[in-house]
C-alpha cells in the first residue's frame, strides 16, 4: 500500500517571504499616503522631509504619523513630530 505524504502548502521560508513582502508593501503604501496628504495640504514639501519619511522602516511609526499628516497645522510641526517619533 502506498502512503502519500501531505506537504504543507507553503514552506516556512515561503511564508516568511510573503510576510516580508506584505510588510514592505504596507510600509511603501504608508509612506506614499503620508507624502500625498502633506502635498495636498501644503503643496511642495522639502525633499529632506520626503527622504526622512521614506527612511522610516517601522510601519507602526508610519501609521502613527498618518492622521497628523492630514490634520497638522504646518510642515514644521509635522517635521518636529517625525523627529520626536524617531528619537
PDB file with one MODEL, atoms N, CA, C and O in Angstrom:
MODEL        1
ATOM      1  N   UNK A   1       0.832  -1.170   0.000  1.00  0.00           N
ATOM      2  CA  UNK A   1       0.000   0.000   0.000  1.00  0.00           C
ATOM      3  C   UNK A   1       0.882   1.241   0.000  1.00  0.00           C
ATOM      4  O   UNK A   1       1.844   1.318   0.765  1.00  0.00           O
ATOM      5  N   UNK A   2       0.581   2.164  -0.807  1.00  0.00           N
ATOM      6  CA  UNK A   2       1.376   3.371  -0.967  1.00  0.00           C
ATOM      7  C   UNK A   2       0.821   4.471  -0.065  1.00  0.00           C
ATOM      8  O   UNK A   2      -0.376   4.757  -0.076  1.00  0.00           O
ATOM      9  N   UNK A   3       1.707   5.076   0.710  1.00  0.00           N
ATOM     10  CA  UNK A   3       1.292   6.163   1.599  1.00  0.00           C
ATOM     11  C   UNK A   3       1.709   7.485   0.979  1.00  0.00           C
ATOM     12  O   UNK A   3       2.833   7.636   0.501  1.00  0.00           O
ATOM     13  N   UNK A   4       0.823   8.402   0.994  1.00  0.00           N
ATOM     14  CA  UNK A   4       1.185   9.721   0.470  1.00  0.00           C
ATOM     15  C   UNK A   4       1.520  10.635   1.638  1.00  0.00           C
ATOM     16  O   UNK A   4       0.903  10.585   2.702  1.00  0.00           O
ATOM     17  N   UNK A   5       2.481  11.436   1.406  1.00  0.00           N
ATOM     18  CA  UNK A   5       2.901  12.394   2.420  1.00  0.00           C
ATOM     19  C   UNK A   5       2.276  13.732   2.062  1.00  0.00           C
ATOM     20  O   UNK A   5       2.406  14.223   0.940  1.00  0.00           O
ATOM     21  N   UNK A   6       1.612  14.294   3.019  1.00  0.00           N
ATOM     22  CA  UNK A   6       0.992  15.593   2.787  1.00  0.00           C
ATOM     23  C   UNK A   6       2.014  16.671   3.118  1.00  0.00           C
ATOM     24  O   UNK A   6       2.508  16.766   4.242  1.00  0.00           O
ATOM     25  N   UNK A   7       2.311  17.468   2.123  1.00  0.00           N
ATOM     26  CA  UNK A   7       3.278  18.550   2.288  1.00  0.00           C
ATOM     27  C   UNK A   7       2.518  19.831   2.590  1.00  0.00           C
ATOM     28  O   UNK A   7       1.440  20.067   2.044  1.00  0.00           O
ATOM     29  N   UNK A   8       3.077  20.644   3.450  1.00  0.00           N
ATOM     30  CA  UNK A   8       2.411  21.925   3.686  1.00  0.00           C
ATOM     31  C   UNK A   8       2.356  22.730   2.398  1.00  0.00           C
ATOM     32  O   UNK A   8       3.244  22.631   1.552  1.00  0.00           O
ATOM     33  N   UNK A   9       1.312  23.523   2.261  1.00  0.00           N
ATOM     34  CA  UNK A   9       1.134  24.309   1.043  1.00  0.00           C
ATOM     35  C   UNK A   9       2.289  25.264   0.829  1.00  0.00           C
ATOM     36  O   UNK A   9       2.788  25.393  -0.289  1.00  0.00           O
ATOM     37  N   UNK A  10       2.721  25.937   1.890  1.00  0.00           N
ATOM     38  CA  UNK A  10       3.853  26.855   1.810  1.00  0.00           C
ATOM     39  C   UNK A  10       4.908  26.440   2.818  1.00  0.00           C
ATOM     40  O   UNK A  10       4.595  26.085   3.954  1.00  0.00           O
ATOM     41  N   UNK A  11       6.142  26.490   2.397  1.00  0.00           N
ATOM     42  CA  UNK A  11       7.214  26.205   3.332  1.00  0.00           C
ATOM     43  C   UNK A  11       7.387  27.395   4.271  1.00  0.00           C
ATOM     44  O   UNK A  11       6.865  28.479   4.011  1.00  0.00           O
ATOM     45  N   UNK A  12       8.098  27.194   5.329  1.00  0.00           N
ATOM     46  CA  UNK A  12       8.363  28.269   6.280  1.00  0.00           C
ATOM     47  C   UNK A  12       9.057  29.437   5.602  1.00  0.00           C
ATOM     48  O   UNK A  12       8.741  30.594   5.881  1.00  0.00           O
ATOM     49  N   UNK A  13       9.988  29.152   4.725  1.00  0.00           N
ATOM     50  CA  UNK A  13      10.708  30.210   4.017  1.00  0.00           C
ATOM     51  C   UNK A  13       9.750  30.983   3.115  1.00  0.00           C
ATOM     52  O   UNK A  13       9.824  32.209   3.033  1.00  0.00           O
ATOM     53  N   UNK A  14       8.856  30.272   2.442  1.00  0.00           N
ATOM     54  CA  UNK A  14       7.884  30.953   1.587  1.00  0.00           C
ATOM     55  C   UNK A  14       6.938  31.821   2.411  1.00  0.00           C
ATOM     56  O   UNK A  14       6.594  32.932   2.006  1.00  0.00           O
ATOM     57  N   UNK A  15       6.517  31.309   3.570  1.00  0.00           N
ATOM     58  CA  UNK A  15       5.650  32.100   4.444  1.00  0.00           C
ATOM     59  C   UNK A  15       6.360  33.359   4.929  1.00  0.00           C
ATOM     60  O   UNK A  15       5.766  34.436   4.983  1.00  0.00           O
ATOM     61  N   UNK A  16       7.637  33.215   5.282  1.00  0.00           N
ATOM     62  CA  UNK A  16       8.414  34.373   5.727  1.00  0.00           C
ATOM     63  C   UNK A  16       8.562  35.391   4.604  1.00  0.00           C
ATOM     64  O   UNK A  16       8.479  36.596   4.840  1.00  0.00           O
ATOM     65  N   UNK A  17       8.780  34.909   3.385  1.00  0.00           N
ATOM     66  CA  UNK A  17       8.920  35.809   2.238  1.00  0.00           C
ATOM     67  C   UNK A  17       7.614  36.554   1.980  1.00  0.00           C
ATOM     68  O   UNK A  17       7.630  37.753   1.702  1.00  0.00           O
ATOM     69  N   UNK A  18       6.489  35.856   2.071  1.00  0.00           N
ATOM     70  CA  UNK A  18       5.194  36.511   1.884  1.00  0.00           C
ATOM     71  C   UNK A  18       4.940  37.558   2.966  1.00  0.00           C
ATOM     72  O   UNK A  18       4.456  38.652   2.679  1.00  0.00           O
ATOM     73  N   UNK A  19       5.270  37.215   4.205  1.00  0.00           N
ATOM     74  CA  UNK A  19       5.082  38.160   5.304  1.00  0.00           C
ATOM     75  C   UNK A  19       5.966  39.393   5.116  1.00  0.00           C
ATOM     76  O   UNK A  19       5.525  40.520   5.338  1.00  0.00           O
ATOM     77  N   UNK A  20       7.201  39.173   4.710  1.00  0.00           N
ATOM     78  CA  UNK A  20       8.119  40.291   4.480  1.00  0.00           C
ATOM     79  C   UNK A  20       7.623  41.167   3.329  1.00  0.00           C
ATOM     80  O   UNK A  20       7.728  42.392   3.388  1.00  0.00           O
ATOM     81  N   UNK A  21       7.088  40.543   2.292  1.00  0.00           N
ATOM     82  CA  UNK A  21       6.530  41.296   1.170  1.00  0.00           C
ATOM     83  C   UNK A  21       5.334  42.134   1.587  1.00  0.00           C
ATOM     84  O   UNK A  21       5.178  43.269   1.137  1.00  0.00           O
ATOM     85  N   UNK A  22       4.496  41.583   2.441  1.00  0.00           N
ATOM     86  CA  UNK A  22       3.332  42.321   2.935  1.00  0.00           C
ATOM     87  C   UNK A  22       3.767  43.506   3.780  1.00  0.00           C
ATOM     88  O   UNK A  22       3.202  44.594   3.665  1.00  0.00           O
ATOM     89  N   UNK A  23       4.774  43.300   4.633  1.00  0.00           N
ATOM     90  CA  UNK A  23       5.288  44.399   5.458  1.00  0.00           C
ATOM     91  C   UNK A  23       5.888  45.497   4.585  1.00  0.00           C
ATOM     92  O   UNK A  23       5.674  46.686   4.826  1.00  0.00           O
ATOM     93  N   UNK A  24       6.635  45.086   3.578  1.00  0.00           N
ATOM     94  CA  UNK A  24       7.252  46.050   2.677  1.00  0.00           C
ATOM     95  C   UNK A  24       6.189  46.844   1.926  1.00  0.00           C
ATOM     96  O   UNK A  24       6.315  48.056   1.750  1.00  0.00           O
ATOM     97  N   UNK A  25       5.145  46.154   1.488  1.00  0.00           N
ATOM     98  CA  UNK A  25       4.055  46.829   0.795  1.00  0.00           C
ATOM     99  C   UNK A  25       3.326  47.802   1.705  1.00  0.00           C
ATOM    100  O   UNK A  25       2.978  48.905   1.282  1.00  0.00           O
ATOM    101  N   UNK A  26       3.092  47.406   2.952  1.00  0.00           N
ATOM    102  CA  UNK A  26       2.423  48.290   3.910  1.00  0.00           C
ATOM    103  C   UNK A  26       3.279  49.518   4.192  1.00  0.00           C
ATOM    104  O   UNK A  26       2.767  50.631   4.309  1.00  0.00           O
ATOM    105  N   UNK A  27       4.579  49.306   4.298  1.00  0.00           N
ATOM    106  CA  UNK A  27       5.494  50.426   4.553  1.00  0.00           C
ATOM    107  C   UNK A  27       5.467  51.408   3.397  1.00  0.00           C
ATOM    108  O   UNK A  27       5.323  52.613   3.605  1.00  0.00           O
ATOM    109  N   UNK A  28       5.603  50.900   2.180  1.00  0.00           N
ATOM    110  CA  UNK A  28       5.626  51.768   0.996  1.00  0.00           C
ATOM    111  C   UNK A  28       4.298  52.502   0.818  1.00  0.00           C
ATOM    112  O   UNK A  28       4.279  53.678   0.453  1.00  0.00           O
ATOM    113  N   UNK A  29       3.191  51.808   1.076  1.00  0.00           N
ATOM    114  CA  UNK A  29       1.878  52.439   0.965  1.00  0.00           C
ATOM    115  C   UNK A  29       1.721  53.537   2.003  1.00  0.00           C
ATOM    116  O   UNK A  29       1.229  54.621   1.688  1.00  0.00           O
ATOM    117  N   UNK A  30       2.130  53.271   3.229  1.00  0.00           N
ATOM    118  CA  UNK A  30       2.033  54.271   4.291  1.00  0.00           C
ATOM    119  C   UNK A  30       2.873  55.499   3.960  1.00  0.00           C
ATOM    120  O   UNK A  30       2.414  56.632   4.098  1.00  0.00           O
ATOM    121  N   UNK A  31       4.094  55.267   3.526  1.00  0.00           N
ATOM    122  CA  UNK A  31       4.971  56.387   3.154  1.00  0.00           C
ATOM    123  C   UNK A  31       4.331  57.215   2.043  1.00  0.00           C
ATOM    124  O   UNK A  31       4.308  58.444   2.112  1.00  0.00           O
ATOM    125  N   UNK A  32       3.819  56.544   1.033  1.00  0.00           N
ATOM    126  CA  UNK A  32       3.215  57.220  -0.118  1.00  0.00           C
ATOM    127  C   UNK A  32       2.046  58.097   0.317  1.00  0.00           C
ATOM    128  O   UNK A  32       1.951  59.250  -0.105  1.00  0.00           O
ATOM    129  N   UNK A  33       1.153  57.567   1.158  1.00  0.00           N
ATOM    130  CA  UNK A  33      -0.039  58.322   1.528  1.00  0.00           C
ATOM    131  C   UNK A  33       0.259  59.459   2.501  1.00  0.00           C
ATOM    132  O   UNK A  33      -0.431  60.478   2.483  1.00  0.00           O
ATOM    133  N   UNK A  34       1.255  59.307   3.331  1.00  0.00           N
ATOM    134  CA  UNK A  34       1.666  60.426   4.191  1.00  0.00           C
ATOM    135  C   UNK A  34       2.176  61.569   3.318  1.00  0.00           C
ATOM    136  O   UNK A  34       1.796  62.724   3.512  1.00  0.00           O
ATOM    137  N   UNK A  35       3.032  61.243   2.363  1.00  0.00           N
ATOM    138  CA  UNK A  35       3.586  62.267   1.468  1.00  0.00           C
ATOM    139  C   UNK A  35       2.480  62.916   0.639  1.00  0.00           C
ATOM    140  O   UNK A  35       2.459  64.137   0.482  1.00  0.00           O
ATOM    141  N   UNK A  36       1.565  62.111   0.110  1.00  0.00           N
ATOM    142  CA  UNK A  36       0.460  62.665  -0.680  1.00  0.00           C
ATOM    143  C   UNK A  36      -0.432  63.579   0.162  1.00  0.00           C
ATOM    144  O   UNK A  36      -0.869  64.626  -0.315  1.00  0.00           O
ATOM    145  N   UNK A  37      -0.703  63.194   1.398  1.00  0.00           N
ATOM    146  CA  UNK A  37      -1.537  64.026   2.281  1.00  0.00           C
ATOM    147  C   UNK A  37      -0.857  65.364   2.542  1.00  0.00           C
ATOM    148  O   UNK A  37      -1.497  66.415   2.491  1.00  0.00           O
ATOM    149  N   UNK A  38       0.449  65.320   2.824  1.00  0.00           N
ATOM    150  CA  UNK A  38       1.185  66.565   3.073  1.00  0.00           C
ATOM    151  C   UNK A  38       1.219  67.438   1.820  1.00  0.00           C
ATOM    152  O   UNK A  38       1.050  68.654   1.911  1.00  0.00           O
ATOM    153  N   UNK A  39       1.435  66.834   0.663  1.00  0.00           N
ATOM    154  CA  UNK A  39       1.471  67.600  -0.582  1.00  0.00           C
ATOM    155  C   UNK A  39       0.107  68.220  -0.895  1.00  0.00           C
ATOM    156  O   UNK A  39       0.037  69.350  -1.379  1.00  0.00           O
ATOM    157  N   UNK A  40      -0.957  67.500  -0.624  1.00  0.00           N
ATOM    158  CA  UNK A  40      -2.278  68.054  -0.913  1.00  0.00           C
ATOM    159  C   UNK A  40      -2.619  69.201   0.026  1.00  0.00           C
ATOM    160  O   UNK A  40      -3.364  70.104  -0.356  1.00  0.00           O
ATOM    161  N   UNK A  41      -2.095  69.187   1.234  1.00  0.00           N
ATOM    162  CA  UNK A  41      -2.361  70.255   2.193  1.00  0.00           C
ATOM    163  C   UNK A  41      -1.444  71.447   2.034  1.00  0.00           C
ATOM    164  O   UNK A  41      -1.883  72.593   2.132  1.00  0.00           O
ATOM    165  N   UNK A  42      -0.146  71.177   1.782  1.00  0.00           N
ATOM    166  CA  UNK A  42       0.850  72.251   1.835  1.00  0.00           C
ATOM    167  C   UNK A  42       1.546  72.524   0.500  1.00  0.00           C
ATOM    168  O   UNK A  42       2.428  73.381   0.429  1.00  0.00           O
ATOM    169  N   UNK A  43       1.162  71.809  -0.553  1.00  0.00           N
ATOM    170  CA  UNK A  43       1.849  71.978  -1.826  1.00  0.00           C
ATOM    171  C   UNK A  43       3.182  71.248  -1.809  1.00  0.00           C
ATOM    172  O   UNK A  43       3.286  70.128  -1.309  1.00  0.00           O
ATOM    173  N   UNK A  44       4.182  71.886  -2.353  1.00  0.00           N
ATOM    174  CA  UNK A  44       5.502  71.264  -2.410  1.00  0.00           C
ATOM    175  C   UNK A  44       6.071  71.118  -1.005  1.00  0.00           C
ATOM    176  O   UNK A  44       5.999  72.037  -0.189  1.00  0.00           O
ATOM    177  N   UNK A  45       6.636  69.946  -0.742  1.00  0.00           N
ATOM    178  CA  UNK A  45       7.259  69.727   0.564  1.00  0.00           C
ATOM    179  C   UNK A  45       8.752  69.487   0.361  1.00  0.00           C
ATOM    180  O   UNK A  45       9.170  69.001  -0.689  1.00  0.00           O
ATOM    181  N   UNK A  46       9.547  69.827   1.363  1.00  0.00           N
ATOM    182  CA  UNK A  46      11.011  69.700   1.209  1.00  0.00           C
ATOM    183  C   UNK A  46      11.449  68.257   0.939  1.00  0.00           C
ATOM    184  O   UNK A  46      10.916  67.315   1.526  1.00  0.00           O
ATOM    185  N   UNK A  47      12.409  68.104   0.058  1.00  0.00           N
ATOM    186  CA  UNK A  47      12.958  66.775  -0.229  1.00  0.00           C
ATOM    187  C   UNK A  47      13.494  66.104   1.024  1.00  0.00           C
ATOM    188  O   UNK A  47      13.408  64.884   1.164  1.00  0.00           O
ATOM    189  N   UNK A  48      14.045  66.895   1.935  1.00  0.00           N
ATOM    190  CA  UNK A  48      14.589  66.318   3.170  1.00  0.00           C
ATOM    191  C   UNK A  48      13.493  65.625   3.985  1.00  0.00           C
ATOM    192  O   UNK A  48      13.740  64.587   4.600  1.00  0.00           O
ATOM    193  N   UNK A  49      12.276  66.199   3.991  1.00  0.00           N
ATOM    194  CA  UNK A  49      11.167  65.574   4.711  1.00  0.00           C
ATOM    195  C   UNK A  49      10.721  64.303   3.996  1.00  0.00           C
ATOM    196  O   UNK A  49      10.432  63.296   4.642  1.00  0.00           O
ATOM    197  N   UNK A  50      10.666  64.345   2.674  1.00  0.00           N
ATOM    198  CA  UNK A  50      10.309  63.141   1.903  1.00  0.00           C
ATOM    199  C   UNK A  50      11.320  62.032   2.168  1.00  0.00           C
ATOM    200  O   UNK A  50      10.941  60.881   2.384  1.00  0.00           O
ATOM    201  N   UNK A  51      12.598  62.376   2.151  1.00  0.00           N
ATOM    202  CA  UNK A  51      13.640  61.384   2.403  1.00  0.00           C
ATOM    203  C   UNK A  51      13.519  60.799   3.808  1.00  0.00           C
ATOM    204  O   UNK A  51      13.681  59.594   3.999  1.00  0.00           O
ATOM    205  N   UNK A  52      13.234  61.652   4.785  1.00  0.00           N
ATOM    206  CA  UNK A  52      13.075  61.172   6.166  1.00  0.00           C
ATOM    207  C   UNK A  52      11.913  60.201   6.259  1.00  0.00           C
ATOM    208  O   UNK A  52      12.040  59.137   6.865  1.00  0.00           O
ATOM    209  N   UNK A  53      10.775  60.560   5.663  1.00  0.00           N
ATOM    210  CA  UNK A  53       9.603  59.676   5.682  1.00  0.00           C
ATOM    211  C   UNK A  53       9.937  58.347   5.004  1.00  0.00           C
ATOM    212  O   UNK A  53       9.574  57.283   5.504  1.00  0.00           O
ATOM    213  N   UNK A  54      10.625  58.411   3.875  1.00  0.00           N
ATOM    214  CA  UNK A  54      10.962  57.189   3.137  1.00  0.00           C
ATOM    215  C   UNK A  54      12.004  56.321   3.839  1.00  0.00           C
ATOM    216  O   UNK A  54      12.182  55.156   3.481  1.00  0.00           O
ATOM    217  N   UNK A  55      12.688  56.873   4.828  1.00  0.00           N
ATOM    218  CA  UNK A  55      13.674  56.093   5.584  1.00  0.00           C
ATOM    219  C   UNK A  55      13.058  55.396   6.789  1.00  0.00           C
ATOM    220  O   UNK A  55      13.707  54.559   7.417  1.00  0.00           O
ATOM    221  N   UNK A  56      11.818  55.727   7.117  1.00  0.00           N
ATOM    222  CA  UNK A  56      11.156  55.096   8.268  1.00  0.00           C
ATOM    223  C   UNK A  56      10.771  53.675   7.880  1.00  0.00           C
ATOM    224  O   UNK A  56      10.026  53.466   6.923  1.00  0.00           O
ATOM    225  N   UNK A  57      11.277  52.708   8.622  1.00  0.00           N
ATOM    226  CA  UNK A  57      11.040  51.292   8.337  1.00  0.00           C
ATOM    227  C   UNK A  57       9.877  50.720   9.148  1.00  0.00           C
ATOM    228  O   UNK A  57       9.235  49.759   8.725  1.00  0.00           O
ATOM    229  N   UNK A  58       9.611  51.305  10.295  1.00  0.00           N
ATOM    230  CA  UNK A  58       8.614  50.772  11.225  1.00  0.00           C
ATOM    231  C   UNK A  58       7.211  51.205  10.798  1.00  0.00           C
ATOM    232  O   UNK A  58       6.881  52.391  10.828  1.00  0.00           O
ATOM    233  N   UNK A  59       6.393  50.234  10.401  1.00  0.00           N
ATOM    234  CA  UNK A  59       5.040  50.528   9.923  1.00  0.00           C
ATOM    235  C   UNK A  59       4.205  51.168  11.020  1.00  0.00           C
ATOM    236  O   UNK A  59       3.368  52.022  10.727  1.00  0.00           O
ATOM    237  N   UNK A  60       4.407  50.782  12.271  1.00  0.00           N
ATOM    238  CA  UNK A  60       3.611  51.374  13.357  1.00  0.00           C
ATOM    239  C   UNK A  60       3.929  52.861  13.523  1.00  0.00           C
ATOM    240  O   UNK A  60       3.040  53.645  13.856  1.00  0.00           O
ATOM    241  N   UNK A  61       5.173  53.257  13.297  1.00  0.00           N
ATOM    242  CA  UNK A  61       5.536  54.681  13.338  1.00  0.00           C
ATOM    243  C   UNK A  61       4.854  55.410  12.184  1.00  0.00           C
ATOM    244  O   UNK A  61       4.296  56.492  12.365  1.00  0.00           O
ATOM    245  N   UNK A  62       4.904  54.810  11.002  1.00  0.00           N
ATOM    246  CA  UNK A  62       4.247  55.420   9.848  1.00  0.00           C
ATOM    247  C   UNK A  62       2.749  55.561  10.082  1.00  0.00           C
ATOM    248  O   UNK A  62       2.164  56.594   9.756  1.00  0.00           O
ATOM    249  N   UNK A  63       2.128  54.533  10.642  1.00  0.00           N
ATOM    250  CA  UNK A  63       0.697  54.596  10.925  1.00  0.00           C
ATOM    251  C   UNK A  63       0.381  55.708  11.922  1.00  0.00           C
ATOM    252  O   UNK A  63      -0.648  56.376  11.814  1.00  0.00           O
ATOM    253  N   UNK A  64       1.276  55.903  12.893  1.00  0.00           N
ATOM    254  CA  UNK A  64       1.034  56.955  13.886  1.00  0.00           C
ATOM    255  C   UNK A  64       1.213  58.350  13.296  1.00  0.00           C
ATOM    256  O   UNK A  64       0.740  59.327  13.876  1.00  0.00           O
ATOM    257  N   UNK A  65       1.882  58.457  12.161  1.00  0.00           N
ATOM    258  CA  UNK A  65       2.091  59.749  11.504  1.00  0.00           C
ATOM    259  C   UNK A  65       1.014  60.073  10.472  1.00  0.00           C
ATOM    260  O   UNK A  65       0.908  61.216  10.028  1.00  0.00           O
ATOM    261  N   UNK A  66       0.219  59.083  10.090  1.00  0.00           N
ATOM    262  CA  UNK A  66      -0.738  59.311   9.008  1.00  0.00           C
ATOM    263  C   UNK A  66      -1.805  60.346   9.359  1.00  0.00           C
ATOM    264  O   UNK A  66      -1.978  61.311   8.614  1.00  0.00           O
ATOM    265  N   UNK A  67      -2.516  60.179  10.456  1.00  0.00           N
ATOM    266  CA  UNK A  67      -3.580  61.131  10.812  1.00  0.00           C
ATOM    267  C   UNK A  67      -3.015  62.536  11.002  1.00  0.00           C
ATOM    268  O   UNK A  67      -3.602  63.494  10.498  1.00  0.00           O
ATOM    269  N   UNK A  68      -1.896  62.695  11.710  1.00  0.00           N
ATOM    270  CA  UNK A  68      -1.326  64.047  11.802  1.00  0.00           C
ATOM    271  C   UNK A  68      -0.966  64.646  10.445  1.00  0.00           C
ATOM    272  O   UNK A  68      -1.013  65.865  10.281  1.00  0.00           O
ATOM    273  N   UNK A  69      -0.606  63.808   9.472  1.00  0.00           N
ATOM    274  CA  UNK A  69      -0.280  64.350   8.145  1.00  0.00           C
ATOM    275  C   UNK A  69      -1.494  65.025   7.514  1.00  0.00           C
ATOM    276  O   UNK A  69      -1.350  65.866   6.626  1.00  0.00           O
ATOM    277  N   UNK A  70      -2.672  64.663   7.967  1.00  0.00           N
ATOM    278  CA  UNK A  70      -3.912  65.241   7.453  1.00  0.00           C
ATOM    279  C   UNK A  70      -4.359  66.445   8.290  1.00  0.00           C
ATOM    280  O   UNK A  70      -4.986  67.370   7.773  1.00  0.00           O
ATOM    281  N   UNK A  71      -4.031  66.423   9.586  1.00  0.00           N
ATOM    282  CA  UNK A  71      -4.613  67.412  10.500  1.00  0.00           C
ATOM    283  C   UNK A  71      -3.644  68.458  11.028  1.00  0.00           C
ATOM    284  O   UNK A  71      -4.082  69.470  11.575  1.00  0.00           O
ATOM    285  N   UNK A  72      -2.361  68.249  10.884  1.00  0.00           N
ATOM    286  CA  UNK A  72      -1.365  69.142  11.497  1.00  0.00           C
ATOM    287  C   UNK A  72      -1.406  70.533  10.854  1.00  0.00           C
ATOM    288  O   UNK A  72      -1.800  70.673   9.696  1.00  0.00           O
ATOM    289  N   UNK A  73      -1.004  71.544  11.600  1.00  0.00           N
ATOM    290  CA  UNK A  73      -1.114  72.930  11.142  1.00  0.00           C
ATOM    291  C   UNK A  73      -0.016  73.383  10.190  1.00  0.00           C
ATOM    292  O   UNK A  73      -0.231  74.288   9.383  1.00  0.00           O
ATOM    293  N   UNK A  74       1.164  72.762  10.275  1.00  0.00           N
ATOM    294  CA  UNK A  74       2.268  73.220   9.424  1.00  0.00           C
ATOM    295  C   UNK A  74       3.256  72.088   9.166  1.00  0.00           C
ATOM    296  O   UNK A  74       3.294  71.092   9.889  1.00  0.00           O
ATOM    297  N   UNK A  75       4.050  72.269   8.121  1.00  0.00           N
ATOM    298  CA  UNK A  75       5.106  71.298   7.825  1.00  0.00           C
ATOM    299  C   UNK A  75       6.144  71.272   8.936  1.00  0.00           C
ATOM    300  O   UNK A  75       6.692  70.217   9.256  1.00  0.00           O
ATOM    301  N   UNK A  76       6.414  72.429   9.523  1.00  0.00           N
ATOM    302  CA  UNK A  76       7.371  72.484  10.628  1.00  0.00           C
ATOM    303  C   UNK A  76       6.928  71.634  11.803  1.00  0.00           C
ATOM    304  O   UNK A  76       7.727  70.912  12.399  1.00  0.00           O
ATOM    305  N   UNK A  77       5.632  71.725  12.134  1.00  0.00           N
ATOM    306  CA  UNK A  77       5.101  70.893  13.223  1.00  0.00           C
ATOM    307  C   UNK A  77       5.187  69.414  12.873  1.00  0.00           C
ATOM    308  O   UNK A  77       5.496  68.581  13.726  1.00  0.00           O
ATOM    309  N   UNK A  78       4.910  69.092  11.607  1.00  0.00           N
ATOM    310  CA  UNK A  78       4.993  67.689  11.192  1.00  0.00           C
ATOM    311  C   UNK A  78       6.426  67.194  11.262  1.00  0.00           C
ATOM    312  O   UNK A  78       6.675  66.079  11.721  1.00  0.00           O
ATOM    313  N   UNK A  79       7.372  68.011  10.810  1.00  0.00           N
ATOM    314  CA  UNK A  79       8.787  67.628  10.888  1.00  0.00           C
ATOM    315  C   UNK A  79       9.190  67.363  12.331  1.00  0.00           C
ATOM    316  O   UNK A  79       9.909  66.404  12.613  1.00  0.00           O
ATOM    317  N   UNK A  80       8.725  68.219  13.253  1.00  0.00           N
ATOM    318  CA  UNK A  80       9.034  68.014  14.678  1.00  0.00           C
ATOM    319  C   UNK A  80       8.414  66.710  15.180  1.00  0.00           C
ATOM    320  O   UNK A  80       9.045  65.985  15.951  1.00  0.00           O
ATOM    321  N   UNK A  81       7.184  66.402  14.752  1.00  0.00           N
ATOM    322  CA  UNK A  81       6.532  65.163  15.140  1.00  0.00           C
ATOM    323  C   UNK A  81       7.315  63.956  14.627  1.00  0.00           C
ATOM    324  O   UNK A  81       7.488  62.968  15.341  1.00  0.00           O
ATOM    325  N   UNK A  82       7.781  64.046  13.392  1.00  0.00           N
ATOM    326  CA  UNK A  82       8.591  62.967  12.820  1.00  0.00           C
ATOM    327  C   UNK A  82       9.881  62.803  13.634  1.00  0.00           C
ATOM    328  O   UNK A  82      10.259  61.688  13.992  1.00  0.00           O
ATOM    329  N   UNK A  83      10.542  63.912  13.919  1.00  0.00           N
ATOM    330  CA  UNK A  83      11.776  63.850  14.704  1.00  0.00           C
ATOM    331  C   UNK A  83      11.534  63.216  16.074  1.00  0.00           C
ATOM    332  O   UNK A  83      12.318  62.386  16.533  1.00  0.00           O
ATOM    333  N   UNK A  84      10.441  63.617  16.717  1.00  0.00           N
ATOM    334  CA  UNK A  84      10.097  63.047  18.029  1.00  0.00           C
ATOM    335  C   UNK A  84       9.808  61.552  17.931  1.00  0.00           C
ATOM    336  O   UNK A  84      10.155  60.785  18.829  1.00  0.00           O
ATOM    337  N   UNK A  85       9.172  61.147  16.838  1.00  0.00           N
ATOM    338  CA  UNK A  85       8.836  59.732  16.647  1.00  0.00           C
ATOM    339  C   UNK A  85      10.067  58.870  16.424  1.00  0.00           C
ATOM    340  O   UNK A  85      10.073  57.679  16.736  1.00  0.00           O
ATOM    341  N   UNK A  86      11.115  59.490  15.877  1.00  0.00           N
ATOM    342  CA  UNK A  86      12.330  58.737  15.573  1.00  0.00           C
ATOM    343  C   UNK A  86      13.345  58.734  16.695  1.00  0.00           C
ATOM    344  O   UNK A  86      14.328  57.994  16.651  1.00  0.00           O
ATOM    345  N   UNK A  87      13.109  59.564  17.703  1.00  0.00           N
ATOM    346  CA  UNK A  87      14.100  59.627  18.798  1.00  0.00           C
ATOM    347  C   UNK A  87      13.714  58.756  19.966  1.00  0.00           C
ATOM    348  O   UNK A  87      14.438  58.699  20.960  1.00  0.00           O
TER     349      UNK A  87
ENDMDL
END
